[in-house]
Amino acid sequence: MSIFKKLGWFFRQEKKSYVIGVFSLIIVALVQLVPPKVIGIVVDEIAAKNIAIQSILFWVGVLLAAALAQYIFRYIWRLHIWGSAARLEKNLRRQLFHHFTKMDAVFYQNYRTGDLMAHATNDLNAIQNVAGAGILTFADSLITGGATIIAMILFVDWRLTLIALIPLPLLAVTSRILGSKLHDAFRDSQAAFSTINDKTQESITGMKVIKTFGQEKEDIADFTEKINDAIIKNKRVNFLDALFDPFITLIIGISYVLTIIIGGRFIMDGTITIGQLISFISYIGMLIWPMFAIGRLFNVLERGNASYDRVNELLHAKSHIVERKDAIQTPAKGELAIEVAEFKYPKDKETTLEQIKFVLNEGETLGIVGKTGAGKTTILKLLMREYDNYQGQVSFGGHNIKDYSLDALMHSIGYVPQDHFLFSMTIRENIRFANPDFSDEQVEQAATMAFINNEIKAFPKGYDTLVGERGVSLSGGQKQRISIARALIVDPELLILDDALSAVDAKTEEAILSNLKEARKEKTTIIAAHRLSSVMHAKEIIVLDEGKIIERGTHQELLHLAGWYKRMWDKQQLEAKIEGSDA
């Protein structure tokens, strides 16, 4: 029952709806007592040969009135109880999704996508069932069961009622034992479902790689293993759940036997009439639902409790990126300065960045190069406050970036990541994603700067072409340039290109860089790249190796140093000549 306490905040919020719903359940429970009583009276009148047509019509009218009242009040409780449960699910979904948007990179490293999807679907459904089916079965079992027992005492005989209820304590003991086991089993079942979700998402996303390496059979085998594990855990849940009904049936059966034996003796003694015994047996039949409801209640509550704990754990996860209460709300603008003595990724022992220092004036371009894993992307992550646990300071416009609100900082930055992500919408909607109110003219202007406008217009539906999930219908170069257009349309103070030109040819790269140089004379740009031609026109270029700056200067200065940059430049120029001669 602890789940009711955990959801107390919601029940207080929806108190009016639940009061109306429970009151309607009480009316339904009381009205349900009428038919068995009427049947008993009619049977006694028949037994006494004292039945008349007027009496039959009267009692039929009473039964019809009872049926109508049950229909009306059942509609009312469904409207209020199920309606409140739907509002709980809506509330939790909104909370959870809002929480996801606020969490940092560490959170998404700790939780897999499949886990988060399972929390947002199955777990929330289980919690909703507590507020709907849980409240219904709890209230209805108590109200219907209590009203029926009172009717058995008042309308028939209190001694017979006590005898019929002797087996009930067995139900409480059974429910407590099975309920505890069911909670643990369902938690394991939900975890297995999360694993399947994650595996499915990963396999579908990486299907091209799986097929390329011919790993279909191995991937199916891995998926089958996870399915089998989930089936085993679900079988345990179903086994424990299935034990409730046989126990309840056994208890009800014992009550029927005792009632028939003792009730028969009471009729012989003249203590009760045949009609009263028939009414009593009907009332025992009405007790079947409350008893089954108790079994279902423990199932619903334990499932909901396990799911609520899982969701609550997510909602209480704290972001490591914390905004100051008096954070600067004005968008960042001006000089960019980085002085990071040391940075390590959370849970990593080795240092990722060390003694990184540079100043970038407004309107200048910085190039960051180095071999894979040198720390290029990490610097960019610090600029965008994905991590704050570094020794040193990053300043933008003379203020520490930690002094800005996240909105003020991020609205000043246009970012094109290595993994260019496009949404399942049209090209036009993808480009103006930051602001749906951008005009078609602004969209085309941004696309022209990204050297993709003509290609988009060549599509049968032009800018209204659906790109498919993650841009599946486009080439790598097209996806990159649409991502660049999406960043350029907001005209950011700081544009960050993280290896964002790797999928385009040299001619296209040159055209895009020329457009950027012309359009962003007064704006700051950072380009991280493997291809050195992407940064050769930068005001300053820094060369990273194992998280440290090993060379810095202009393109010409670095060539004169005859170090890593010079060797890589010569190598890339040779490769370009070879490719040109082959063509």
C-alpha positions as CSV (number, residue, x, y, z in Angstrom):
1,M,0.0,0.0,0.0
2,S,3.0,2.3,0.1
3,I,2.4,3.4,-3.5
4,F,-0.8,5.2,-2.3
5,K,1.4,7.2,0.1
6,K,3.9,7.9,-2.7
7,L,1.1,9.2,-4.9
8,G,-0.4,11.2,-2.1
9,W,0.5,14.5,-3.8
10,F,-1.6,13.6,-6.8
11,F,-4.6,12.3,-4.8
12,R,-4.7,15.6,-2.8
13,Q,-4.5,17.5,-6.1
14,E,-7.4,15.4,-7.6
15,K,-9.4,15.1,-4.3
16,K,-12.7,16.4,-5.7
17,S,-12.7,13.9,-8.6
18,Y,-11.9,11.0,-6.4
19,V,-14.5,12.0,-3.8
20,I,-17.2,12.1,-6.5
21,G,-15.9,8.8,-7.9
22,V,-15.8,7.0,-4.6
23,F,-19.3,8.4,-3.6
24,S,-20.6,7.0,-6.9
25,L,-19.1,3.6,-6.1
26,I,-20.9,3.6,-2.7
27,I,-24.2,4.3,-4.4
28,V,-23.5,1.5,-6.9
29,A,-22.6,-0.9,-4.0
30,L,-25.8,-0.1,-2.1
31,V,-28.0,-0.4,-5.2
32,Q,-26.4,-3.8,-6.0
33,L,-27.8,-5.1,-2.7
34,V,-31.4,-4.6,-3.9
35,P,-31.7,-7.5,-6.5
36,P,-30.7,-10.3,-4.1
37,K,-33.1,-9.0,-1.5
38,V,-35.9,-8.7,-4.0
39,I,-35.2,-12.3,-5.3
40,G,-35.4,-13.6,-1.7
41,I,-38.7,-11.8,-1.1
42,V,-40.2,-13.1,-4.3
43,V,-39.0,-16.6,-3.6
44,D,-40.7,-16.5,-0.1
45,E,-43.9,-15.2,-1.7
46,I,-43.8,-18.0,-4.2
47,A,-43.1,-20.6,-1.4
48,A,-46.1,-19.1,0.6
49,K,-48.2,-19.1,-2.6
50,N,-48.9,-15.5,-1.9
51,I,-47.6,-14.0,-5.2
52,A,-49.7,-11.5,-7.2
53,I,-49.3,-9.8,-10.6
54,Q,-49.2,-6.4,-8.9
55,S,-46.4,-7.6,-6.6
56,I,-44.4,-9.0,-9.6
57,L,-44.8,-5.7,-11.5
58,F,-43.7,-3.7,-8.5
59,W,-40.6,-5.8,-7.9
60,V,-39.7,-5.7,-11.6
61,G,-40.0,-1.9,-11.5
62,V,-37.6,-1.9,-8.5
63,L,-35.1,-4.0,-10.4
64,L,-35.3,-1.8,-13.4
65,A,-34.8,1.3,-11.3
66,A,-31.8,-0.4,-9.6
67,A,-30.3,-1.2,-13.0
68,L,-30.8,2.4,-14.2
69,A,-29.2,3.8,-11.1
70,Q,-26.2,1.4,-11.4
71,Y,-25.7,2.6,-15.1
72,I,-25.7,6.3,-14.2
73,F,-23.4,6.1,-11.2
74,R,-21.0,3.6,-12.9
75,Y,-20.7,6.2,-15.7
76,I,-19.9,8.9,-13.1
77,W,-17.2,6.9,-11.3
78,R,-15.6,5.9,-14.5
79,L,-15.5,9.5,-15.7
80,H,-13.9,10.8,-12.5
81,I,-11.6,7.9,-11.5
82,W,-10.3,6.9,-15.0
83,G,-10.2,10.6,-15.9
84,S,-8.0,11.4,-12.9
85,A,-5.7,8.4,-13.8
86,A,-5.3,9.8,-17.3
87,R,-4.3,13.2,-15.9
88,L,-1.7,11.5,-13.7
89,E,-0.1,9.8,-16.7
90,K,-0.2,13.1,-18.6
91,N,1.4,14.9,-15.7
92,L,4.2,12.3,-15.3
93,R,4.9,12.1,-19.0
94,R,5.3,15.9,-19.1
95,Q,7.5,15.8,-16.0
96,L,9.7,13.0,-17.4
97,F,10.1,14.6,-20.8
98,H,10.9,18.0,-19.3
99,H,13.4,16.3,-17.0
100,F,15.1,14.6,-20.0
101,T,15.5,18.0,-21.7
102,K,17.2,19.4,-18.6
103,M,19.6,16.6,-18.0
104,D,23.3,16.7,-18.9
105,A,25.6,14.4,-20.8
106,V,26.5,12.4,-17.7
107,F,22.9,11.4,-17.3
108,Y,22.7,10.1,-20.9
109,Q,25.9,8.2,-20.4
110,N,24.4,6.4,-17.4
111,Y,21.0,5.6,-18.9
112,R,20.6,3.8,-22.2
113,T,17.9,5.0,-24.7
114,G,16.0,1.7,-24.3
115,D,15.8,2.2,-20.6
116,L,14.5,5.7,-20.9
117,M,11.9,4.6,-23.4
118,A,10.7,1.8,-21.1
119,H,10.4,4.3,-18.2
120,A,8.3,6.6,-20.4
121,T,6.0,3.9,-21.7
122,N,5.5,0.7,-19.6
123,D,6.4,2.2,-16.2
124,L,4.0,5.2,-16.7
125,N,1.2,2.9,-17.7
126,A,1.7,0.8,-14.6
127,I,1.6,3.9,-12.4
128,Q,-1.6,5.1,-14.2
129,N,-3.2,1.8,-13.4
130,V,-2.6,2.5,-9.7
131,A,-4.5,5.7,-9.9
132,G,-7.3,4.1,-12.0
133,A,-7.7,0.3,-11.5
134,G,-5.9,0.5,-8.1
135,I,-8.2,3.1,-6.6
136,L,-11.2,1.3,-8.2
137,T,-10.4,-2.1,-6.8
138,F,-9.3,-0.8,-3.4
139,A,-12.4,1.3,-2.9
140,D,-14.8,-1.1,-4.6
141,S,-13.6,-4.1,-2.8
142,L,-14.0,-2.4,0.6
143,I,-17.3,-0.7,-0.2
144,T,-18.9,-3.6,-2.1
145,G,-17.5,-6.2,0.3
146,G,-18.4,-4.2,3.4
147,A,-21.9,-3.3,2.2
148,T,-22.5,-7.0,1.2
149,I,-21.4,-8.3,4.6
150,I,-23.6,-5.7,6.4
151,A,-26.6,-6.8,4.2
152,M,-25.9,-10.4,5.0
153,I,-26.0,-9.6,8.7
154,L,-29.1,-7.3,8.6
155,F,-31.2,-9.2,6.0
156,V,-30.3,-12.8,6.8
157,D,-28.4,-13.8,10.0
158,W,-25.3,-12.6,11.8
159,R,-24.2,-16.1,12.9
160,L,-24.4,-17.5,9.3
161,T,-22.4,-14.4,8.1
162,L,-19.6,-15.0,10.6
163,I,-19.4,-18.7,9.6
164,A,-19.2,-17.8,5.9
165,L,-16.4,-15.3,6.6
166,I,-14.2,-17.7,8.5
167,P,-11.9,-18.4,5.5
168,L,-11.2,-14.7,4.7
169,P,-8.1,-14.3,7.0
170,L,-6.4,-16.8,4.7
171,L,-6.8,-14.3,1.9
172,A,-4.9,-11.6,3.7
173,V,-2.0,-13.9,4.5
174,T,-1.8,-15.1,0.9
175,S,-2.0,-11.7,-0.6
176,R,0.8,-10.3,1.7
177,I,3.2,-13.2,0.8
178,L,2.5,-13.2,-2.9
179,G,2.4,-9.4,-3.2
180,S,6.0,-9.1,-1.9
181,K,7.3,-11.7,-4.3
182,L,5.3,-10.1,-7.2
183,H,7.0,-6.7,-6.6
184,D,10.5,-8.1,-7.0
185,A,9.5,-10.2,-10.0
186,F,7.8,-7.3,-11.8
187,R,10.8,-5.1,-11.2
188,D,13.1,-7.7,-12.9
189,S,10.5,-8.0,-15.7
190,Q,10.6,-4.3,-16.4
191,A,14.4,-4.3,-16.4
192,A,14.3,-7.1,-19.0
193,F,11.9,-5.1,-21.1
194,S,14.2,-2.1,-20.9
195,T,17.1,-4.3,-22.2
196,I,14.9,-5.4,-25.1
197,N,14.0,-1.8,-25.9
198,D,17.6,-0.8,-25.9
199,K,18.6,-3.7,-28.1
200,T,15.8,-3.0,-30.6
201,Q,16.7,0.7,-30.9
202,E,20.4,-0.1,-31.3
203,S,19.9,-2.8,-33.9
204,I,17.5,-0.7,-36.0
205,T,19.8,2.3,-35.9
206,G,22.8,0.2,-36.8
207,M,21.1,-2.1,-39.3
208,K,23.3,-0.9,-42.2
209,V,26.4,-1.8,-40.3
210,I,24.9,-5.2,-39.2
211,K,24.2,-6.1,-42.8
212,T,27.5,-4.8,-44.1
213,F,29.4,-7.2,-41.8
214,G,27.0,-10.0,-42.3
215,Q,26.1,-10.2,-38.6
216,E,22.3,-10.7,-39.0
217,K,22.3,-14.2,-37.5
218,E,24.5,-13.2,-34.6
219,D,22.3,-10.1,-33.9
220,I,19.2,-12.2,-34.1
221,A,20.7,-14.7,-31.7
222,D,21.6,-11.9,-29.2
223,F,18.1,-10.5,-29.5
224,T,16.6,-14.0,-29.0
225,E,18.7,-14.5,-25.9
226,K,17.3,-11.2,-24.4
227,I,13.8,-12.1,-25.4
228,N,14.1,-15.5,-23.7
229,D,15.4,-13.9,-20.6
230,A,12.4,-11.5,-20.6
231,I,10.0,-14.4,-21.1
232,I,11.5,-16.3,-18.2
233,K,11.1,-13.2,-15.9
234,N,7.5,-12.5,-17.2
235,K,6.6,-16.2,-16.7
236,R,7.5,-15.7,-13.0
237,V,5.3,-12.6,-12.8
238,N,2.4,-14.4,-14.5
239,F,3.0,-17.5,-12.3
240,L,2.8,-15.4,-9.1
241,D,-0.1,-13.5,-10.4
242,A,-2.0,-16.7,-11.4
243,L,-1.7,-18.0,-7.8
244,F,-4.1,-15.4,-6.6
245,D,-7.2,-16.6,-8.4
246,P,-7.0,-20.3,-7.3
247,F,-6.6,-19.3,-3.7
248,I,-9.5,-16.9,-3.9
249,T,-11.7,-19.6,-5.6
250,L,-10.7,-22.1,-2.9
251,I,-11.7,-19.6,-0.1
252,I,-15.0,-18.8,-1.8
253,G,-15.7,-22.5,-2.3
254,I,-15.2,-23.1,1.5
255,S,-17.6,-20.2,2.2
256,Y,-20.2,-21.8,-0.1
257,V,-19.9,-25.2,1.6
258,L,-20.2,-23.8,5.1
259,T,-23.2,-21.7,4.1
260,I,-25.1,-24.6,2.5
261,I,-24.4,-26.9,5.5
262,I,-25.1,-24.4,8.3
263,G,-27.8,-22.5,6.3
264,G,-29.7,-25.8,5.7
265,R,-29.7,-26.5,9.4
266,F,-31.0,-22.9,10.0
267,I,-33.9,-23.5,7.6
268,M,-34.8,-26.7,9.4
269,D,-34.7,-24.9,12.7
270,G,-36.9,-22.1,11.3
271,T,-34.2,-19.5,11.9
272,I,-34.2,-18.3,8.3
273,T,-36.4,-18.9,5.3
274,I,-35.5,-20.4,1.9
275,G,-35.7,-17.0,0.3
276,Q,-33.2,-15.6,2.9
277,L,-30.8,-18.5,2.1
278,I,-31.1,-17.8,-1.6
279,S,-30.4,-14.1,-0.9
280,F,-27.5,-15.0,1.3
281,I,-26.0,-17.3,-1.4
282,S,-26.4,-14.4,-3.9
283,Y,-24.6,-12.1,-1.5
284,I,-21.7,-14.6,-1.3
285,G,-21.6,-14.5,-5.1
286,M,-21.3,-10.7,-4.8
287,L,-18.3,-11.2,-2.5
288,I,-16.4,-13.0,-5.2
289,W,-15.6,-9.7,-7.0
290,P,-14.2,-8.0,-3.9
291,M,-12.1,-11.0,-3.2
292,F,-10.8,-11.3,-6.7
293,A,-10.4,-7.5,-6.7
294,I,-8.0,-7.8,-3.7
295,G,-5.9,-10.2,-5.7
296,R,-5.9,-7.9,-8.7
297,L,-5.2,-5.0,-6.3
298,F,-2.0,-6.4,-5.0
299,N,-0.9,-7.1,-8.6
300,V,-1.6,-3.6,-9.7
301,L,-0.1,-2.0,-6.6
302,E,3.1,-4.0,-6.7
303,R,3.6,-3.3,-10.4
304,G,2.9,0.4,-9.9
305,N,5.1,0.5,-6.9
306,A,8.1,-1.0,-8.8
307,S,7.5,1.3,-11.7
308,Y,7.1,4.4,-9.6
309,D,10.4,3.7,-7.9
310,R,12.1,3.4,-11.3
311,V,10.6,6.6,-12.6
312,N,11.2,8.4,-9.3
313,E,14.9,7.4,-9.5
314,L,15.1,9.2,-12.9
315,L,13.2,12.3,-11.8
316,H,15.5,12.7,-8.8
317,A,18.7,12.4,-10.9
318,K,20.5,15.7,-10.7
319,S,22.2,17.5,-13.5
320,H,25.8,18.4,-12.9
321,I,25.2,21.6,-14.9
322,V,23.6,24.0,-12.4
323,E,22.4,27.5,-13.3
324,R,23.1,30.4,-10.9
325,K,20.0,32.0,-9.4
326,D,21.2,35.4,-10.5
327,A,22.4,34.1,-13.9
328,I,23.0,36.6,-16.7
329,Q,20.0,36.5,-19.1
330,T,21.5,38.6,-21.9
331,P,22.8,36.5,-24.8
332,A,26.6,36.1,-24.7
333,K,28.6,38.3,-27.0
334,G,32.2,39.4,-27.4
335,E,35.7,37.9,-26.7
336,L,36.0,34.2,-26.1
337,A,38.8,33.1,-23.7
338,I,39.6,29.6,-22.5
339,E,42.1,28.8,-19.8
340,V,41.7,25.2,-18.7
341,A,44.4,23.7,-16.5
342,E,42.9,20.2,-16.4
343,F,39.8,18.3,-17.3
344,K,38.8,14.7,-16.8
345,Y,35.6,13.0,-17.9
346,P,33.4,11.8,-15.0
347,K,34.6,8.4,-13.7
348,D,37.8,8.6,-15.8
349,K,41.2,8.6,-14.1
350,E,43.2,9.9,-17.0
351,T,43.4,13.6,-17.9
352,T,41.6,14.5,-21.1
353,L,42.7,18.1,-21.5
354,E,45.7,19.9,-19.9
355,Q,46.9,23.5,-20.1
356,I,44.5,24.6,-22.9
357,K,44.7,28.3,-23.3
358,F,43.6,30.7,-26.1
359,V,41.8,34.0,-26.7
360,L,39.5,34.5,-29.7
361,N,38.4,38.1,-30.4
362,E,35.0,38.9,-31.8
363,G,35.0,38.3,-35.6
364,E,38.0,35.9,-35.6
365,T,38.2,32.2,-36.6
366,L,40.0,29.6,-34.7
367,G,41.0,26.2,-36.1
368,I,41.5,23.1,-33.9
369,V,43.2,20.1,-35.5
370,G,44.9,16.9,-34.2
371,K,44.6,13.2,-34.6
372,T,41.5,11.3,-33.5
373,G,41.1,11.4,-29.7
374,A,43.3,14.4,-29.3
375,G,40.6,16.4,-27.4
376,K,39.1,18.6,-30.2
377,T,35.5,17.8,-29.5
378,T,36.1,17.9,-25.7
379,I,37.1,21.6,-25.9
380,L,33.8,22.3,-27.8
381,K,31.8,20.4,-25.1
382,L,33.3,22.6,-22.4
383,L,32.3,25.7,-24.4
384,M,28.7,24.5,-24.6
385,R,28.7,23.6,-20.8
386,E,28.2,19.9,-21.3
387,Y,30.7,19.5,-18.4
388,D,31.6,22.0,-15.7
389,N,34.0,19.8,-13.7
390,Y,37.3,21.4,-15.0
391,Q,40.0,23.4,-13.4
392,G,40.2,26.8,-14.9
393,Q,37.8,29.2,-16.6
394,V,36.0,29.7,-19.9
395,S,34.8,33.3,-20.5
396,F,32.5,34.7,-23.1
397,G,32.1,38.5,-23.4
398,G,34.2,39.0,-20.3
399,H,32.0,36.8,-18.1
400,N,32.5,33.2,-17.0
401,I,30.1,31.0,-19.1
402,K,28.9,29.5,-15.8
403,D,27.5,33.0,-14.9
404,Y,25.1,32.9,-17.9
405,S,21.8,31.1,-17.9
406,L,21.9,28.1,-20.2
407,D,19.4,29.8,-22.6
408,A,21.5,32.9,-22.8
409,L,24.6,31.0,-23.6
410,M,23.1,28.5,-26.0
411,H,21.2,31.1,-28.0
412,S,24.6,32.7,-28.8
413,I,26.0,29.4,-30.1
414,G,25.3,27.7,-33.4
415,Y,26.6,24.1,-33.3
416,V,27.2,21.6,-36.1
417,P,28.2,18.2,-34.5
418,Q,30.2,15.4,-36.0
419,D,27.1,13.2,-35.9
420,H,24.8,15.4,-37.9
421,F,21.3,14.7,-36.6
422,L,18.2,15.5,-38.7
423,F,14.6,15.0,-37.6
424,S,11.9,13.1,-39.3
425,M,10.4,16.2,-40.9
426,T,10.8,18.2,-44.1
427,I,14.1,19.9,-45.1
428,R,12.5,23.3,-44.5
429,E,11.4,22.3,-41.0
430,N,14.8,20.9,-40.2
431,I,16.6,24.2,-41.3
432,R,14.3,26.4,-39.3
433,F,14.1,24.1,-36.3
434,A,15.3,26.8,-33.9
435,N,12.4,29.0,-34.8
436,P,9.5,27.8,-37.0
437,D,8.7,31.4,-37.8
438,F,11.7,31.9,-40.0
439,S,10.6,32.9,-43.5
440,D,11.1,30.8,-46.6
441,E,13.5,33.5,-47.8
442,Q,15.6,33.1,-44.6
443,V,15.6,29.3,-45.0
444,E,16.8,29.6,-48.6
445,Q,19.4,32.2,-47.7
446,A,20.9,29.8,-45.0
447,A,20.8,26.9,-47.5
448,T,22.6,29.0,-50.1
449,M,25.4,29.8,-47.6
450,A,25.7,26.1,-46.9
451,F,25.9,25.4,-50.6
452,I,22.9,23.1,-50.6
453,N,20.1,25.3,-52.0
454,N,20.4,24.2,-55.6
455,E,20.4,20.5,-54.7
456,I,17.3,20.9,-52.5
457,K,15.4,22.7,-55.3
458,A,16.3,19.8,-57.6
459,F,14.3,17.3,-55.3
460,P,10.8,16.6,-56.6
461,K,9.3,18.3,-53.6
462,G,12.1,20.8,-53.0
463,Y,12.2,22.1,-49.4
464,D,9.1,20.1,-48.6
465,T,11.0,16.8,-49.1
466,L,10.7,14.5,-46.0
467,V,14.2,13.5,-44.9
468,G,13.2,10.3,-43.1
469,E,14.5,9.2,-39.7
470,R,17.9,10.8,-39.0
471,G,18.0,12.0,-42.6
472,V,18.1,8.5,-44.0
473,S,17.0,9.6,-47.5
474,L,20.0,12.0,-47.9
475,S,23.7,11.6,-48.5
476,G,26.2,12.3,-45.8
477,G,27.3,15.5,-47.5
478,Q,23.7,16.7,-47.9
479,K,23.0,16.0,-44.2
480,Q,26.1,17.9,-43.2
481,R,25.2,21.0,-45.2
482,I,21.6,21.0,-44.0
483,S,23.0,20.9,-40.5
484,I,25.2,23.8,-41.3
485,A,22.2,25.8,-42.7
486,R,20.3,25.0,-39.5
487,A,23.1,26.6,-37.5
488,L,23.6,29.6,-39.8
489,I,20.0,30.6,-40.0
490,V,20.1,31.8,-36.3
491,D,23.1,34.0,-37.1
492,P,24.9,32.9,-33.9
493,E,27.6,35.0,-32.2
494,L,29.7,31.8,-32.0
495,L,29.5,29.2,-34.7
496,I,31.1,25.8,-33.9
497,L,31.8,23.4,-36.7
498,D,32.9,20.0,-35.3
499,D,34.4,18.2,-38.3
500,A,31.3,19.4,-40.2
501,L,32.8,19.5,-43.7
502,S,34.3,15.9,-43.7
503,A,31.6,14.5,-46.1
504,V,31.9,17.2,-48.8
505,D,34.4,17.5,-51.6
506,A,37.2,20.1,-51.7
507,K,35.3,22.4,-54.1
508,T,32.1,22.4,-52.0
509,E,34.2,22.9,-48.8
510,E,36.0,25.9,-50.4
511,A,32.6,27.5,-51.4
512,I,31.1,27.0,-47.9
513,L,34.2,28.5,-46.2
514,S,34.2,31.4,-48.6
515,N,30.5,32.1,-47.8
516,L,31.2,31.9,-44.1
517,K,34.1,34.3,-44.3
518,E,32.0,36.8,-46.2
519,A,28.9,36.5,-44.0
520,R,30.5,36.2,-40.6
521,K,33.1,39.1,-40.7
522,E,31.9,40.3,-37.3
523,K,31.1,36.9,-35.8
524,T,33.3,34.4,-34.1
525,T,33.8,30.9,-35.6
526,I,35.6,27.7,-34.3
527,I,36.3,25.0,-36.8
528,A,37.5,21.6,-35.5
529,A,38.7,19.4,-38.4
530,H,40.8,16.5,-39.6
531,R,41.1,18.0,-43.1
532,L,43.6,21.0,-42.7
533,S,42.2,22.8,-45.7
534,S,39.1,23.5,-43.5
535,V,41.2,25.7,-41.1
536,M,44.0,27.1,-43.3
537,H,42.4,30.6,-43.4
538,A,41.8,30.8,-39.6
539,K,43.2,33.6,-37.6
540,E,44.9,31.0,-35.3
541,I,45.2,27.3,-35.5
542,I,46.0,25.1,-32.5
543,V,47.3,21.5,-32.8
544,L,46.3,19.1,-30.1
545,D,47.9,15.8,-29.1
546,E,46.7,13.8,-26.0
547,G,44.8,16.8,-24.7
548,K,47.7,19.3,-24.9
549,I,48.5,22.1,-27.4
550,I,51.7,21.1,-29.1
551,E,51.7,23.7,-31.9
552,R,49.9,27.0,-32.6
553,G,50.0,29.8,-35.1
554,T,48.7,30.7,-38.5
555,H,48.7,28.3,-41.5
556,Q,52.0,29.7,-42.8
557,E,53.6,29.8,-39.3
558,L,52.7,26.1,-38.7
559,L,54.2,25.1,-42.0
560,H,57.4,26.8,-41.1
561,L,57.6,24.9,-37.8
562,A,57.9,21.7,-39.8
563,G,56.1,19.7,-37.1
564,W,52.9,17.6,-37.0
565,Y,50.9,20.2,-39.0
566,K,53.4,20.4,-41.8
567,R,53.7,16.6,-42.1
568,M,49.9,16.2,-42.1
569,W,49.5,19.0,-44.7
570,D,52.0,17.4,-47.0
571,K,50.3,14.1,-46.7
572,Q,46.8,15.5,-47.4
573,Q,48.1,17.5,-50.4
574,L,49.7,14.4,-51.8
575,E,46.5,12.4,-51.3
576,A,44.5,15.2,-53.1
577,K,46.9,15.1,-56.1
578,I,46.6,11.3,-56.3
579,E,42.8,11.5,-56.2
580,G,42.9,14.2,-58.8
581,S,45.1,12.2,-61.2
582,D,42.9,9.1,-60.7
583,A,39.8,11.1,-61.6
